[in-house]
Amino acid sequence: MDVDTDQGITHDRPGWLLDEVRSAGRENLDVDHVLRYDVKEDASAASEVALLRGWGLDEDSHVVEFGPGTGQFTLAVAPTCARVVAVDVSSAMLEVLRTKLTRERVRNVDVVQAGFLTYEHHGRPADLVYSRYALHHLPDFWKAVALTRARRLLRSGGVLRLWDVVYSFDPGEAQQRLEAWCATGHGDGGDGWSRAELEEHVRDEHSTFSWLLELMIERAGFAIEDATYAPDGILATYVARAR
């Protein structure tokens, strides 16, 4: 297992580049939150691996995951493929991930402290780029840049699997839809998401409309082959193929 946190980072960063750590979300940099993350959020990792096998994931695949967090998907996909590069800006998240990898004796995962905008890929082109609930930390301009960079590290025909908080409702419905979503929060968020945390997401992070995100995906060089929207219009998942 390679845990060199300098691998893949661009060191000469221009002054105009977004600071991805500051944009990572307050909670993702908080050690207490990170230690509770696996209780709060289930990444459905086993079912994701099964789905991706149907899209070509196999024992020879190279996977780049942006925003692995505590590594639920990372640990599930590693036994099924040749290599995983787990890329995250949060040192707190990566510390938990490294501990899990050591405990489980996983040898084919490279851990890189970087982000969508700063990761530099080494080795053969990836077969799969995976990201779950990470892209929304970037404003829309930087989402488009990030998706373009993701396309460049994929082989032609490779797959982008993207989950995120994406709004598939009309802008005129925003107040009703967002209030209904925030009302699903409960308690202090110890074993789930509190109303305050959901409100913070809407207010301070950068989830966007599906029709905007899908244009960015296609403009970056992907063909969207599957798009699924949650009934409440808040979440969306995509499978896109690199053209």
Buried (B, 14 or more C-beta within 10 A) or exposed (E): EEBEBEBBBEEEEEEEEBEBBEBBBEBBBBEEBBEBBBEBBEBBBEEBBEBBBEBEBEEEBBBBBBBBBBBBBBBBBBEBBBBBBBBBBBEBBBBBBBEBBEEEEBEBBBBBBBBBBBBEBEEEBBBBBBBBBBBBBBEEEBBBBBBBBBBEBBEEEBBBBBBBBBBBBEEEEBEEBBEEBBEEBEEEBEEBBBBEBBBBBBEEBBBBBBEBBBEBBBEBBBEBEEBEBEEBBBBBBBBBBBE
